[in-house]
């Protein structure tokens, strides 16, 4: 029986009784019939020329095989070279058997051979293999990793690299994900080369290397063999689920202000099936889930059916109705770019993907803040033999000065020296590395609130602590209906705890000391918040004053709070009571009593702490015009703006003077002075040990320290810290009084 270039042997039954088990009948040079347990077996060794004596059908058997005479389909397939099928050995080209023989000289399974290795002289390949890739022919396509950085990392260096990589990803403006076959290992897929090599078990049986079976010529010369391999790949990719690393990367990319893209050489379509939109994926080598004509008669591509309906024969051939082109009825093939030039590969689908990818890159390159963009090139499982993805990501690194490269590869983690300062390596498997990064990012990513106030409009967003001001503006531009107009030299400033305005550049972040715990709108939950004033214009047509939705809700809540407070201030009973106040302290107490009645309805405590929270909630949005009028009205109705002529505190009547005491003796005066000095020293030390939080208490503590004129030198550091606390607290108190 013949099927393409392979043949199963059917031998004639012996006319006489079966021979004893040990008896062998000669059939030809090296060919024998063996009788074992009553069954006849034909054994043909490599180089056999005939199936039986007198057979005119000449054979050229490529390896040893045994075939039962009764049922030859159960035996090992025997190789027969057919005219016009496999090419004869090219002169000067190493065969697969010769390459495997040379590779056996090196026990390292991760050694990569370049695609042109079969064209080397035998001694050149032997030197390359025995030296572990050190001794190589000139113009070898695989780079010499000895000249690269990060080729041999310690455990401590890997831990530091994981920490740095998690920071880069958290602060990324955009992520370009490059992936190769190593990305699919943790999903259960094999790689084409390296330590996890194993794509199709039939490769060894049919005597072809991966590069040889991935040649479009087989769809013309032996389509059953071609579809046996590709149907196996299609089922393996379809039946395998992407591992969690795909989801982790997708989640990181969705948080980036300028988005993300997947540039992959994999043909399994796992990025799309993991939830990433097809408009964010470039499958540079095509995908097995799409078919095209093998001629091709047209550039059309179409989706492959869920099941091609093919079965695998023991001869490693496909049986069944092979997929056909709907136009010319020729055998179809996967829309995958194969080896050997593959001029028939339909580029229509890939061209559409390239168009979207190039548009994304050009959009980034055309930004005015291009030189400050933090683009993270995350490369996972990309080898050296076909470096398509590696070269693409390294090219992007050269386009953007602030870009960063993270190379995840357990076998080839090296980094070119010209990129070493902006790159790091993780010599780990894809699944392990991505899970480590996910854990670190989740534990270190603290979300805080940024209120961005521009020359016109404003925006409130949540972002990780440490985000640069430029990244905040890029995040703001993602808000629905909000446009942000800024330049790389736009100025930004924030207010520190001392009330001083501090200017920072757009590529810098706001320090932790500038944040305050402020209540979020519509609830009592507090979050660290900072106000950043910018020379930026915000434009939004959805809400008044060019605000985004979050900031609009905050302004509305502050307005309602002021309306309720002003309604109580306007009542006759309050106006009558406040007119009786003789000093500023009395006016402030009356105003606070009214405010404490309103605060619980807005998620604030009805006490001094709640009043402080109210001051912050209103203060961060008071600059917008619709609140300024309400604040001025509140100060007018509460009498706070009209109490300037009143004393701070009305002095109480002095008590009647007592007669002076008798003068103490010299001994009594000395003992009293010593006791007083000791008591004052103890009081000063105790007062400075635990600093009270309330400004009035701090002032009393300061008076105690000031009164202790003979405080020792050991107390002076405590006095200095106390004075700093007093300044901060008094600044806070002044803000409250001003309101």
GUVO-411981 format. One record per residue (C-alpha): residue in three letters; x negated, y negated, z. Coordinates in steps of 0.1 Angstrom, whole numbers, padded with zeros to 4 digits, always signed. Example, Ala and Ser with C-alpha at 12.3 -4.5 7.8 and 13.67 -1.06 7.14 Angstrom:
2
ALA-0123+0045+0078/SER-0137+0011+0071/
// end
This chain:
739
UNK+0000+0000+0000/UNK-0014-0034-0010/UNK-0006-0067+0006/UNK-0028-0095-0008/UNK-0064-0089+0000/UNK-0058-0061+0026/UNK-0050-0025+0020/UNK-0038+0004+0043/UNK-0050+0038+0033/UNK-0025+0067+0029/UNK-0044+0101+0026/UNK-0029+0132+0011/UNK-0018+0159+0035/UNK-0042+0189+0037/UNK-0029+0219+0018/UNK-0042+0244+0043/UNK-0039+0248+0080/UNK-0054+0220+0101/UNK-0091+0223+0108/UNK-0104+0228+0143/UNK-0108+0196+0163/UNK-0145+0196+0160/UNK-0146+0203+0123/UNK-0151+0173+0099/UNK-0145+0174+0061/UNK-0168+0151+0041/UNK-0150+0127+0018/UNK-0178+0106+0005/UNK-0208+0087+0017/UNK-0201+0082+0054/UNK-0163+0089+0051/UNK-0147+0118+0071/UNK-0114+0134+0080/UNK-0111+0141+0117/UNK-0085+0164+0132/UNK-0076+0154+0168/UNK-0047+0170+0187/UNK-0032+0183+0155/UNK-0034+0149+0136/UNK-0056+0141+0107/UNK-0075+0108+0108/UNK-0095+0092+0081/UNK-0126+0074+0092/UNK-0142+0050+0067/UNK-0173+0032+0077/UNK-0185-0001+0065/UNK-0196+0001+0028/UNK-0173+0030+0019/UNK-0166+0031-0019/UNK-0137+0056-0022/UNK-0107+0068-0002/UNK-0110+0104-0014/UNK-0131+0125-0038/UNK-0122+0117-0073/UNK-0104+0084-0064/UNK-0112+0059-0091/UNK-0100+0030-0069/UNK-0133+0015-0057/UNK-0134-0001-0023/UNK-0157-0024-0004/UNK-0148-0018+0033/UNK-0161-0047+0055/UNK-0160-0028+0088/UNK-0154+0006+0103/UNK-0118+0018+0106/UNK-0096+0048+0114/UNK-0063+0055+0097/UNK-0040+0084+0104/UNK-0032+0104+0073/UNK+0004+0109+0083/UNK+0012+0072+0092/UNK-0015+0049+0080/UNK+0003+0018+0093/UNK-0007+0028+0128/UNK-0044+0026+0122/UNK-0068-0002+0121/UNK-0065-0021+0088/UNK-0092-0015+0063/UNK-0107-0044+0044/UNK-0106-0043+0006/UNK-0120-0071-0015/UNK-0097-0081-0043/UNK-0106-0100-0073/UNK-0097-0138-0070/UNK-0091-0135-0032/UNK-0119-0143-0007/UNK-0150-0159-0022/UNK-0182-0139-0023/UNK-0209-0150+0000/UNK-0223-0183-0012/UNK-0260-0186-0018/UNK-0276-0205+0010/UNK-0246-0203+0033/UNK-0247-0184+0066/UNK-0218-0159+0070/UNK-0197-0157+0101/UNK-0214-0125+0111/UNK-0248-0142+0109/UNK-0237-0172+0129/UNK-0222-0149+0156/UNK-0254-0130+0157/UNK-0274-0162+0162/UNK-0250-0175+0188/UNK-0255-0144+0209/UNK-0291-0157+0216/UNK-0275-0183+0239/UNK-0252-0174+0268/UNK-0237-0209+0270/UNK-0201-0207+0257/UNK-0198-0245+0257/UNK-0225-0250+0230/UNK-0210-0269+0201/UNK-0220-0263+0165/UNK-0214-0289+0139/UNK-0192-0281+0110/UNK-0222-0282+0087/UNK-0242-0256+0107/UNK-0234-0228+0082/UNK-0253-0247+0055/UNK-0285-0249+0077/UNK-0313-0225+0072/UNK-0313-0195+0095/UNK-0343-0206+0114/UNK-0328-0241+0119/UNK-0297-0226+0135/UNK-0318-0203+0156/UNK-0338-0232+0170/UNK-0307-0252+0177/UNK-0290-0224+0196/UNK-0320-0212+0215/UNK-0329-0247+0226/UNK-0293-0255+0237/UNK-0289-0281+0210/UNK-0322-0299+0218/UNK-0340-0290+0186/UNK-0318-0300+0157/UNK-0321-0307+0120/UNK-0322-0343+0108/UNK-0288-0360+0104/UNK-0270-0335+0127/UNK-0234-0347+0130/UNK-0233-0339+0168/UNK-0251-0365+0188/UNK-0279-0357+0212/UNK-0263-0359+0246/UNK-0297-0361+0263/UNK-0298-0397+0253/UNK-0263-0404+0268/UNK-0253-0414+0303/UNK-0232-0393+0328/UNK-0242-0360+0313/UNK-0251-0345+0348/UNK-0230-0360+0376/UNK-0231-0352+0413/UNK-0200-0346+0434/UNK-0204-0380+0450/UNK-0206-0397+0416/UNK-0174-0379+0405/UNK-0156-0391+0436/UNK-0167-0427+0429/UNK-0157-0424+0393/UNK-0122-0412+0403/UNK-0118-0442+0425/UNK-0130-0466+0399/UNK-0108-0450+0372/UNK-0077-0453+0393/UNK-0084-0491+0398/UNK-0089-0496+0361/UNK-0056-0478+0353/UNK-0037-0498+0380/UNK-0049-0531+0366/UNK-0046-0522+0329/UNK-0029-0546+0305/UNK-0027-0517+0279/UNK-0037-0481+0277/UNK-0049-0463+0246/UNK-0046-0425+0252/UNK-0069-0403+0231/UNK-0064-0366+0234/UNK-0079-0335+0218/UNK-0074-0297+0222/UNK-0087-0299+0259/UNK-0055-0317+0268/UNK-0034-0286+0261/UNK-0056-0261+0281/UNK-0036-0266+0313/UNK-0004-0260+0294/UNK-0016-0225+0285/UNK-0030-0233+0250/UNK-0064-0222+0238/UNK-0090-0245+0223/UNK-0107-0240+0189/UNK-0142-0240+0204/UNK-0159-0241+0238/UNK-0152-0222+0271/UNK-0114-0220+0264/UNK-0116-0208+0228/UNK-0088-0186+0217/UNK-0062-0196+0191/UNK-0051-0164+0173/UNK-0063-0129+0182/UNK-0060-0120+0145/UNK-0089-0141+0135/UNK-0114-0114+0145/UNK-0094-0087+0128/UNK-0092-0106+0095/UNK-0129-0116+0097/UNK-0123-0153+0095/UNK-0134-0183+0116/UNK-0110-0210+0127/UNK-0124-0234+0101/UNK-0119-0208+0074/UNK-0083-0198+0083/UNK-0074-0235+0085/UNK-0078-0239+0047/UNK-0049-0248+0025/UNK-0062-0223-0002/UNK-0046-0194+0017/UNK-0011-0207+0009/UNK-0020-0202-0028/UNK-0041-0171-0026/UNK-0025-0151+0002/UNK+0005-0169+0017/UNK+0014-0140+0040/UNK-0019-0143+0058/UNK-0016-0181+0060/UNK+0019-0180+0075/UNK+0009-0152+0099/UNK-0016-0177+0115/UNK+0005-0208+0113/UNK+0037-0192+0125/UNK+0018-0179+0155/UNK+0006-0215+0162/UNK+0041-0229+0157/UNK+0057-0204+0182/UNK+0029-0210+0207/UNK+0033-0248+0206/UNK+0071-0247+0206/UNK+0073-0222+0235/UNK+0048-0240+0257/UNK+0058-0269+0279/UNK+0035-0299+0284/UNK+0019-0300+0318/UNK+0025-0328+0344/UNK-0005-0348+0331/UNK+0015-0359+0301/UNK+0041-0374+0325/UNK+0015-0391+0347/UNK-0001-0408+0317/UNK+0033-0419+0303/UNK+0043-0435+0337/UNK+0010-0454+0338/UNK+0015-0467+0303/UNK+0050-0478+0309/UNK+0038-0501+0337/UNK+0013-0519+0314/UNK+0024-0554+0303/UNK+0012-0548+0267/UNK+0023-0512+0264/UNK+0004-0480+0255/UNK-0003-0457+0225/UNK-0012-0421+0221/UNK-0038-0413+0194/UNK-0042-0376+0193/UNK-0058-0349+0171/UNK-0035-0323+0185/UNK-0008-0308+0162/UNK+0015-0295+0190/UNK+0037-0327+0193/UNK+0036-0323+0231/UNK+0032-0361+0236/UNK+0066-0366+0219/UNK+0083-0338+0237/UNK+0070-0351+0271/UNK+0091-0382+0267/UNK+0069-0407+0249/UNK+0087-0423+0220/UNK+0077-0411+0185/UNK+0069-0448+0177/UNK+0041-0447+0203/UNK+0023-0416+0190/UNK-0002-0412+0161/UNK-0008-0376+0153/UNK-0039-0381+0131/UNK-0041-0345+0119/UNK-0004-0340+0114/UNK+0020-0316+0133/UNK+0031-0280+0128/UNK+0068-0290+0135/UNK+0069-0307+0100/UNK+0066-0289+0067/UNK+0056-0300+0032/UNK+0052-0284-0003/UNK+0019-0264-0007/UNK+0014-0275-0043/UNK+0024-0303-0035/UNK+0052-0313-0059/UNK+0061-0344-0039/UNK+0050-0363-0007/UNK+0082-0353+0012/UNK+0080-0338+0047/UNK+0108-0322+0066/UNK+0113-0307+0100/UNK+0105-0270+0105/UNK+0135-0248+0116/UNK+0136-0236+0152/UNK+0126-0202+0140/UNK+0109-0194+0107/UNK+0123-0158+0108/UNK+0089-0142+0103/UNK+0075-0111+0119/UNK+0039-0100+0123/UNK+0027-0068+0106/UNK-0002-0047+0121/UNK-0022-0059+0092/UNK-0019-0095+0106/UNK+0003-0106+0077/UNK+0037-0123+0079/UNK+0068-0104+0068/UNK+0100-0120+0058/UNK+0112-0149+0037/UNK+0084-0175+0038/UNK+0094-0211+0041/UNK+0099-0227+0007/UNK+0099-0262-0008/UNK+0135-0273-0013/UNK+0126-0290-0046/UNK+0102-0266-0065/UNK+0107-0235-0044/UNK+0070-0231-0039/UNK+0057-0218-0006/UNK+0058-0245+0021/UNK+0031-0252+0045/UNK+0027-0272+0078/UNK+0021-0309+0074/UNK-0013-0305+0090/UNK-0046-0318+0076/UNK-0067-0287+0071/UNK-0104-0281+0064/UNK-0119-0279+0030/UNK-0109-0314+0019/UNK-0072-0306+0018/UNK-0063-0329-0011/UNK-0027-0315-0009/UNK-0020-0329+0026/UNK+0010-0352+0024/UNK+0000-0385+0041/UNK+0035-0400+0041/UNK+0044-0393+0077/UNK+0009-0401+0090/UNK+0008-0433+0070/UNK+0040-0445+0088/UNK+0024-0437+0122/UNK-0008-0455+0112/UNK+0012-0485+0102/UNK+0028-0488+0137/UNK-0005-0481+0155/UNK-0024-0507+0134/UNK+0003-0533+0140/UNK+0000-0527+0178/UNK-0038-0531+0177/UNK-0036-0562+0155/UNK-0010-0577+0179/UNK-0035-0573+0207/UNK-0064-0587+0186/UNK-0043-0617+0176/UNK-0036-0629+0212/UNK-0053-0660+0224/UNK-0063-0642+0256/UNK-0079-0612+0236/UNK-0113-0616+0253/UNK-0098-0611+0288/UNK-0074-0582+0280/UNK-0081-0552+0302/UNK-0075-0523+0278/UNK-0082-0489+0292/UNK-0092-0462+0267/UNK-0083-0429+0284/UNK-0099-0401+0264/UNK-0089-0365+0275/UNK-0103-0333+0261/UNK-0119-0345+0229/UNK-0148-0325+0216/UNK-0179-0334+0195/UNK-0174-0311+0165/UNK-0145-0331+0151/UNK-0150-0365+0168/UNK-0121-0384+0152/UNK-0105-0394+0185/UNK-0138-0403+0201/UNK-0149-0426+0173/UNK-0115-0443+0173/UNK-0116-0451+0211/UNK-0152-0462+0209/UNK-0143-0485+0181/UNK-0116-0501+0202/UNK-0141-0506+0229/UNK-0162-0527+0206/UNK-0132-0549+0196/UNK-0123-0559+0232/UNK-0150-0572+0255/UNK-0131-0563+0287/UNK-0119-0529+0276/UNK-0128-0498+0297/UNK-0134-0462+0286/UNK-0125-0432+0308/UNK-0138-0399+0293/UNK-0123-0367+0308/UNK-0142-0337+0295/UNK-0157-0308+0315/UNK-0181-0298+0287/UNK-0191-0330+0269/UNK-0187-0359+0294/UNK-0216-0380+0281/UNK-0212-0417+0273/UNK-0233-0437+0247/UNK-0258-0461+0264/UNK-0243-0491+0247/UNK-0209-0484+0264/UNK-0222-0471+0297/UNK-0217-0504+0316/UNK-0180-0504+0308/UNK-0173-0467+0309/UNK-0172-0437+0332/UNK-0170-0400+0329/UNK-0149-0373+0347/UNK-0164-0339+0340/UNK-0131-0322+0350/UNK-0103-0304+0333/UNK-0074-0325+0320/UNK-0048-0313+0345/UNK-0071-0316+0375/UNK-0084-0350+0365/UNK-0050-0365+0358/UNK-0035-0352+0391/UNK-0064-0366+0411/UNK-0059-0400+0394/UNK-0022-0399+0400/UNK-0027-0392+0437/UNK-0052-0421+0441/UNK-0031-0445+0422/UNK+0000-0437+0442/UNK-0018-0441+0475/UNK-0035-0474+0466/UNK-0009-0491+0446/UNK+0008-0516+0470/UNK+0036-0536+0453/UNK+0038-0572+0463/UNK+0058-0602+0451/UNK+0045-0630+0430/UNK+0065-0662+0425/UNK+0051-0679+0394/UNK+0060-0716+0392/UNK+0052-0734+0359/UNK+0055-0769+0346/UNK+0089-0758+0334/UNK+0107-0728+0348/UNK+0094-0699+0368/UNK+0094-0662+0373/UNK+0094-0637+0401/UNK+0078-0603+0396/UNK+0065-0573+0416/UNK+0030-0561+0407/UNK+0002-0542+0424/UNK-0019-0562+0449/UNK-0051-0573+0432/UNK-0035-0580+0398/UNK-0051-0609+0380/UNK-0031-0640+0373/UNK-0035-0634+0335/UNK-0020-0599+0340/UNK+0009-0614+0360/UNK+0016-0638+0331/UNK+0015-0609+0306/UNK+0039-0589+0329/UNK+0062-0619+0330/UNK+0063-0620+0292/UNK+0080-0586+0293/UNK+0110-0600+0312/UNK+0142-0599+0291/UNK+0148-0633+0275/UNK+0117-0649+0290/UNK+0090-0665+0269/UNK+0056-0675+0285/UNK+0034-0701+0268/UNK-0001-0702+0282/UNK-0037-0704+0270/UNK-0069-0687+0284/UNK-0080-0720+0300/UNK-0046-0726+0318/UNK-0052-0735+0355/UNK-0036-0718+0385/UNK-0036-0725+0422/UNK-0021-0712+0454/UNK-0018-0725+0489/UNK-0039-0710+0517/UNK-0028-0707+0554/UNK-0044-0741+0561/UNK-0022-0757+0535/UNK-0050-0764+0512/UNK-0045-0758+0474/UNK-0071-0734+0460/UNK-0077-0732+0422/UNK-0084-0699+0405/UNK-0091-0687+0370/UNK-0066-0665+0351/UNK-0089-0635+0353/UNK-0091-0637+0391/UNK-0066-0624+0417/UNK-0050-0640+0447/UNK-0067-0631+0480/UNK-0048-0612+0507/UNK-0050-0642+0531/UNK-0026-0662+0509/UNK+0004-0637+0513/UNK+0032-0641+0538/UNK+0059-0616+0547/UNK+0091-0632+0533/UNK+0126-0617+0530/UNK+0137-0605+0497/UNK+0171-0617+0483/UNK+0203-0598+0491/UNK+0190-0579+0522/UNK+0168-0581+0552/UNK+0138-0563+0538/UNK+0105-0583+0538/UNK+0077-0581+0513/UNK+0043-0598+0510/UNK+0049-0628+0488/UNK+0027-0656+0474/UNK+0035-0686+0453/UNK+0012-0694+0423/UNK+0015-0727+0406/UNK+0005-0727+0370/UNK+0000-0750+0340/UNK+0024-0728+0321/UNK+0057-0732+0304/UNK+0085-0706+0310/UNK+0114-0706+0286/UNK+0146-0686+0294/UNK+0181-0692+0281/UNK+0198-0667+0303/UNK+0196-0686+0336/UNK+0194-0723+0346/UNK+0161-0741+0349/UNK+0143-0714+0328/UNK+0142-0688+0356/UNK+0141-0651+0353/UNK+0168-0630+0370/UNK+0149-0622+0402/UNK+0139-0658+0409/UNK+0174-0670+0399/UNK+0189-0647+0426/UNK+0164-0660+0452/UNK+0173-0697+0443/UNK+0210-0689+0445/UNK+0207-0673+0479/UNK+0187-0703+0493/UNK+0213-0726+0479/UNK+0241-0707+0496/UNK+0222-0708+0529/UNK+0218-0745+0527/UNK+0254-0750+0518/UNK+0265-0732+0549/UNK+0241-0750+0571/UNK+0251-0784+0557/UNK+0287-0777+0562/UNK+0281-0772+0600/UNK+0259-0803+0601/UNK+0287-0824+0586/UNK+0312-0815+0613/UNK+0321-0843+0637/UNK+0312-0823+0668/UNK+0276-0819+0656/UNK+0273-0856+0645/UNK+0286-0867+0679/UNK+0262-0844+0698/UNK+0231-0853+0678/UNK+0237-0891+0683/UNK+0234-0885+0721/UNK+0199-0870+0717/UNK+0172-0894+0732/UNK+0141-0878+0716/UNK+0129-0858+0687/UNK+0129-0825+0706/UNK+0166-0829+0713/UNK+0174-0834+0676/UNK+0154-0804+0666/UNK+0171-0782+0693/UNK+0205-0793+0681/UNK+0196-0785+0644/UNK+0182-0751+0654/UNK+0213-0741+0672/UNK+0233-0747+0640/UNK+0208-0728+0619/UNK+0208-0698+0642/UNK+0246-0694+0637/UNK+0242-0692+0599/UNK+0210-0670+0596/UNK+0224-0635+0605/UNK+0248-0637+0575/UNK+0217-0639+0553/UNK+0197-0610+0568/UNK+0177-0632+0592/UNK+0175-0632+0630/UNK+0193-0659+0648/UNK+0162-0671+0667/UNK+0129-0689+0662/UNK+0116-0661+0641/UNK+0146-0662+0618/UNK+0142-0700+0615/UNK+0106-0695+0604/UNK+0117-0669+0578/UNK+0144-0693+0565/UNK+0117-0720+0562/UNK+0096-0697+0540/UNK+0126-0685+0519/UNK+0135-0721+0511/UNK+0100-0734+0509/UNK+0089-0711+0480/UNK+0118-0723+0458/UNK+0124-0758+0470/UNK+0105-0773+0440/UNK+0135-0765+0417/UNK+0158-0794+0413/UNK+0191-0778+0423/UNK+0176-0771+0458/UNK+0158-0804+0463/UNK+0191-0823+0466/UNK+0204-0798+0491/UNK+0173-0800+0513/UNK+0174-0838+0514/UNK+0211-0836+0523/UNK+0204-0812+0551/UNK+0177-0834+0566/UNK+0201-0864+0564/UNK+0231-0846+0580/UNK+0210-0830+0607/UNK+0195-0865+0616/UNK+0160-0851+0611/UNK+0151-0877+0585/UNK+0164-0905+0608/UNK+0147-0896+0640/UNK+0114-0914+0633/UNK+0121-0941+0658/UNK+0127-0917+0687/UNK+0099-0905+0710/UNK+0088-0869+0709/UNK+0099-0863+0745/UNK+0115-0887+0770/UNK+0093-0892+0800/UNK+0109-0881+0833/UNK+0109-0903+0865/UNK+0078-0902+0885/UNK+0081-0888+0921/UNK+0074-0911+0952/UNK+0037-0915+0958/UNK+0023-0897+0988/UNK-0004-0911+1012/UNK-0039-0900+1001/UNK-0053-0870+1020/UNK-0081-0873+1045/UNK-0116-0871+1030/UNK-0131-0836+1032/UNK-0163-0829+1049/UNK-0195-0822+1028/UNK-0192-0784+1034/UNK-0155-0783+1026/UNK-0161-0803+0994/UNK-0189-0780+0983/UNK-0169-0748+0989/UNK-0138-0763+0972/UNK-0158-0773+0941/UNK-0174-0738+0938/UNK-0140-0721+0942/UNK-0124-0744+0916/UNK-0152-0738+0891/UNK-0149-0701+0895/UNK-0111-0702+0891/UNK-0113-0724+0860/UNK-0138-0700+0844/UNK-0116-0670+0850/UNK-0085-0689+0837/UNK-0104-0699+0805/UNK-0116-0663+0799/UNK-0081-0649+0805/UNK-0065-0675+0783/UNK-0088-0667+0754/UNK-0086-0629+0756/UNK-0050-0626+0744/UNK-0040-0655+0721/UNK-0003-0663+0723/UNK+0015-0668+0690/UNK+0038-0697+0697/UNK+0023-0732+0691/UNK+0034-0746+0724/UNK+0018-0717+0743/UNK-0014-0722+0723/UNK-0014-0758+0733/UNK-0010-0750+0769/UNK-0039-0725+0766/UNK-0060-0752+0749/UNK-0053-0776+0778/UNK-0065-0749+0802/UNK-0097-0744+0783/UNK-0102-0781+0780/UNK-0097-0786+0817/UNK-0124-0760+0824/UNK-0153-0783+0818/UNK-0178-0759+0832/UNK-0169-0730+0809/UNK-0200-0708+0804/UNK-0217-0703+0771/UNK-0203-0668+0769/UNK-0168-0682+0765/UNK-0176-0705+0736/UNK-0170-0679+0708/UNK-0136-0673+0723/UNK-0129-0710+0725/UNK-0138-0713+0688/UNK-0114-0685+0678/UNK-0087-0701+0699/UNK-0092-0735+0682/UNK-0088-0718+0648/UNK-0056-0702+0659/UNK-0043-0735+0672/UNK-0050-0752+0639/UNK-0031-0725+0619/UNK-0002-0725+0643/UNK+0000-0763+0644/UNK+0001-0764+0606/UNK+0030-0740+0607/UNK+0047-0761+0633/UNK+0042-0793+0613/UNK+0059-0776+0583/UNK+0089-0766+0604/UNK+0091-0802+0618/UNK+0089-0817+0584/UNK+0118-0796+0572/
// end
